[in-house]
Amino acid sequence: MALANSLLCSSSSFSQIHYRYRDFNYAPQIFSQPEPSSLAFSPIRNKFSELGNGMSGFSKKKNIVHASANDLNASASSTSLDTGSVPIPVVLIDQDSDSDATIVQLSFGDRLGALINTMNALKDLGLDVAKGTVLTEGPVKQTKFFITRLDSGRKVEDPDMLERIRLTIINNLLKYHPESSERLAMGEAFGIKVPEKKLDVDIATRVHVKEDGPKRSLLCIETADRPGLLVEIIKVIADVNIDVESAEIDTEGLIAKDKFHVSYRGASLNSSLSQGLVNCLRYYLGRPETDTDSY
C-alpha cells in the first residue's frame, strides 16, 4: 500500500513493512535462530522471508588475561592495558573486496586470541571459514576471515545469513569477552554491564546516496545498531523496487555503518529515487518499535 504523505516518502508504490525490533529473534545461541530466507543480493525483489520480527577511567596499569584459561577466543598472553578503558568492538562484513568469498574483519583492541570458538560457531551455520591475515595497527589487532557456503562453495549473499554471521560474532564477544557488553548495543539486554551511553535513534541516523558510476549508486547508512537491522534495511530497499548488488556491513560498538551498492533497472538512481529511498529509510530506522497497527 502507499505510505501517507506524512511519511515523507515518494508517492510511488511503497508497501509498508511492519516489525518490532525489541523481540531480539535473530542472534544464535542467545537468540533463537531465524528461518532460512530466499532474500538475497543481486538482485533482490519481493522475496521476503518469514522472519521473526525484531529484532575515561583511571590509568592504573595491570597485566590481564581477558577471559578464562579455556577460552580460545582470548589472548593467550597477558598485555599491559588500561583497566579503565574498554576498546570499541568492530565487526566488518565485506562483500566487495573478494569475488569468491565474504570477508569478515574483527577487532577488539588487542584482546582477541585465536578465535577458534568463533570460527567453530560460524562453521555450525553451514559455512566454510578460513582464517586470513592478522594485522596490528597500534593497539588494535585485526583478524580477517574468508567465508563461503559449504553447500555451494560460493560467498554468502543471503541477508539473513549475513545477519546471523554478524550476531554470532557479537554473541561470542559477549560470551568470551563480557567486558565488551558496555560497548555493544546488545549488551543492554544480554551483557553484564549495559552501555553507559544510549543513542537517540533519530539523531544518530544518517542516510545519503551518492553517485558511483552510470550503473549503480552508493547508499550509506549510519544508525544505532540493533538485532535484525540488516534484514530490515534490505526489506525497505527492496520494497521500493531497488536492487542491492553488494554490501559492506560495519558494526562499530553501538553504531552500524553500512554501505550498499544499489541500482534501479540496471542503472544508477536518479535524484527522485535517491530522495525517496533516503526518506523511507530515515522514517523506518528512526522508529525501532513500529507496530502493525500504527498506521
QUIMOMO-V405088 format. One line per field, one symbol per residue. ss: DSSP state (2 for helix, 1 for strand, 0 for the rest). psi: psi as a letter, one per 40 degrees, with the letter a starting at -180 (. if undefined). Layout:
ss->???
psi->???
//
This chain:
ss->0000222000000000000022200000000000000001000000000000000000001111000000000100001111000000011111000000011111100001000222222220001111111111100111111111100000000122222222222222222202222220002222000000000022220111111000001111111100002222222222200011111111110011111111110010002222222222222220000000000
psi->ihiideeeiieighiihhihdedfedhicdiihiiiiehiigihhfghigihhb.eaiehiihihfaideheeihdiiihiheehhihhhhhhheddheeihhhhhigbfeibefddddddddeefihhhhbihihgbehhhhhihhihddeeiihehdddddddddddddddddegdeedeeidedddeiehihdhhhhddddhhhihiifieeiihhhhhihiiheddddddddddeffhhhdiihhhhgbehhgihhhiihfeiihidddddddddddddddegefhidfd.
//
